[in-house]
Amino acid sequence: MKLYTVDEVAQILRLSKRTVYSYIEFGYLRAVQVGEKKALRIPEDALNEFLKLNQTVFEIVPLSRRTKK
């Protein structure tokens, strides 16, 4: 099982580390504490689950349906 640091997840998601910590704090992203310093690590399956639950699907609108301004 691969474990990611908060910094790695922030880079992957293109977010700040503070935002990643907030997601963990509010329970949106699961993390575990490891070692004596209790460093936070995000399991790969937790990151995949987060991405799956928070993906945005955009509709591709044909040019003929777009409004002109």
PLY file of the C-alpha trace (Angstrom):
ply
format ascii 1.0
element vertex 69
property float x
property float y
property float z
element edge 68
property int vertex1
property int vertex2
end_header
0.00 0.00 0.00
1.45 3.35 -1.07
1.27 6.25 1.39
1.44 9.88 0.26
2.58 12.89 2.28
0.33 15.93 2.56
2.75 17.79 0.30
2.55 15.07 -2.39
-1.26 15.09 -2.30
-1.28 18.89 -2.52
0.90 18.70 -5.63
-1.24 15.96 -7.21
-4.48 17.87 -6.60
-2.88 21.28 -7.27
-4.05 22.58 -3.91
-2.31 24.20 -0.97
-1.13 22.00 1.89
-3.51 23.94 4.17
-6.46 22.88 1.99
-5.37 19.23 2.15
-5.09 19.50 5.96
-8.61 20.99 6.03
-9.98 18.12 3.94
-8.43 15.68 6.43
-9.69 17.65 9.43
-13.28 17.76 8.11
-13.24 14.08 7.12
-13.30 14.53 3.35
-9.93 12.81 2.96
-8.82 9.88 5.11
-5.32 9.95 6.58
-3.31 7.90 9.07
-0.67 8.93 11.58
2.65 7.13 11.36
5.84 7.11 13.42
6.73 8.71 16.71
6.09 12.20 15.35
2.63 11.06 14.22
3.16 12.38 10.71
0.05 12.29 8.52
0.04 10.04 5.47
-2.75 9.54 2.94
-3.21 5.96 1.71
-3.45 5.56 -2.05
-6.92 4.01 -1.80
-8.12 7.02 0.25
-6.84 9.41 -2.42
-8.50 7.36 -5.17
-11.78 7.31 -3.23
-11.59 11.08 -2.71
-10.99 11.64 -6.43
-13.82 9.33 -7.41
-16.32 11.02 -5.08
-15.27 14.54 -6.03
-14.85 14.38 -9.76
-16.58 16.95 -11.90
-18.07 15.97 -15.23
-18.31 18.70 -17.82
-20.74 18.54 -20.70
-19.22 19.30 -24.06
-21.57 21.74 -25.74
-21.51 21.78 -29.55
-20.82 25.15 -31.15
-24.35 25.25 -32.58
-25.84 25.24 -29.02
-23.57 27.93 -27.60
-25.04 31.39 -27.22
-23.27 34.30 -28.84
-22.69 37.46 -26.85
0 1
1 2
2 3
3 4
4 5
5 6
6 7
7 8
8 9
9 10
10 11
11 12
12 13
13 14
14 15
15 16
16 17
17 18
18 19
19 20
20 21
21 22
22 23
23 24
24 25
25 26
26 27
27 28
28 29
29 30
30 31
31 32
32 33
33 34
34 35
35 36
36 37
37 38
38 39
39 40
40 41
41 42
42 43
43 44
44 45
45 46
46 47
47 48
48 49
49 50
50 51
51 52
52 53
53 54
54 55
55 56
56 57
57 58
58 59
59 60
60 61
61 62
62 63
63 64
64 65
65 66
66 67
67 68
